[in-house]
């Protein structure tokens, strides 16, 4: 059971995390024969900033920049 002060602290922590996502794949170079060179991973299409929910988000770690949602360029990605 989580003690109440810890629960209150996590509930106040605000984070930005994915809201909508799509899976993308890339081909890794240099894989030996017989090894599947394709790797799939989630790519955030949009995000949401709000209270941290331990059920779906890693709420830890230092914050060096303000909360923000942006879209970095993703070259050479094949969306599935």
C-alpha positions as CSV (number, residue, x, y, z in Angstrom):
1,X,0.0,0.0,0.0
2,X,1.3,3.5,-0.9
3,X,1.5,5.9,1.9
4,X,-0.7,9.0,1.5
5,X,2.1,11.6,1.3
6,X,3.8,9.7,-1.6
7,X,0.5,9.4,-3.4
8,X,-0.2,13.1,-3.0
9,X,3.3,14.0,-4.4
10,X,3.0,11.8,-7.5
11,X,-0.5,13.1,-8.1
12,X,0.8,16.7,-8.3
13,X,3.6,15.9,-10.7
14,X,2.8,17.0,-14.3
15,X,4.2,15.2,-17.3
16,X,3.8,15.2,-21.1
17,X,3.2,11.8,-22.7
18,X,1.8,10.4,-25.9
19,X,-1.9,10.7,-26.6
20,X,-2.1,9.1,-30.1
21,X,0.5,6.9,-31.5
22,X,1.3,4.9,-34.6
23,X,3.9,2.1,-35.0
24,X,6.8,2.6,-37.4
25,X,9.6,0.2,-38.6
26,X,13.2,0.7,-39.6
27,X,15.6,-1.8,-41.2
28,X,18.8,-2.2,-39.2
29,X,21.9,-2.5,-41.4
30,X,24.5,-5.2,-40.9
31,X,22.3,-8.0,-39.6
32,X,23.6,-11.5,-40.3
33,X,21.6,-13.8,-42.6
34,X,18.6,-15.4,-40.9
35,X,18.1,-12.4,-38.6
36,X,15.1,-10.2,-39.2
37,X,16.5,-6.7,-39.7
38,X,13.2,-4.9,-39.2
39,X,12.5,-3.2,-35.8
40,X,9.1,-1.8,-34.9
41,X,8.5,0.9,-32.3
42,X,5.7,3.4,-31.3
43,X,5.9,7.0,-32.6
44,X,3.8,9.6,-30.8
45,X,1.5,11.5,-33.2
46,X,0.2,13.8,-30.5
47,X,0.8,14.3,-26.8
48,X,-1.1,15.4,-23.7
49,X,0.3,17.2,-20.6
50,X,-1.3,16.6,-17.3
51,X,-1.1,14.9,-13.9
52,X,1.2,11.9,-13.9
53,X,-0.6,8.5,-13.9
54,X,1.6,5.8,-12.5
55,X,-0.6,3.2,-14.2
56,X,0.7,4.2,-17.7
57,X,3.6,6.6,-17.3
58,X,7.1,6.7,-15.8
59,X,6.8,9.7,-13.5
60,X,10.4,9.9,-12.3
61,X,13.5,11.7,-13.4
62,X,14.7,15.3,-13.3
63,X,13.2,17.9,-15.6
64,X,15.7,20.2,-17.4
65,X,13.2,21.9,-19.8
66,X,9.6,23.1,-19.4
67,X,6.7,20.7,-20.4
68,X,6.1,20.9,-24.1
69,X,4.8,18.8,-27.0
70,X,6.7,19.0,-30.3
71,X,7.2,16.9,-33.4
72,X,10.9,16.2,-34.2
73,X,11.7,15.2,-37.8
74,X,11.6,11.4,-38.3
75,X,13.6,10.6,-41.5
76,X,13.6,7.2,-43.1
77,X,10.7,5.8,-41.1
78,X,8.1,3.4,-42.6
79,X,4.8,3.7,-40.9
80,X,2.8,0.5,-40.6
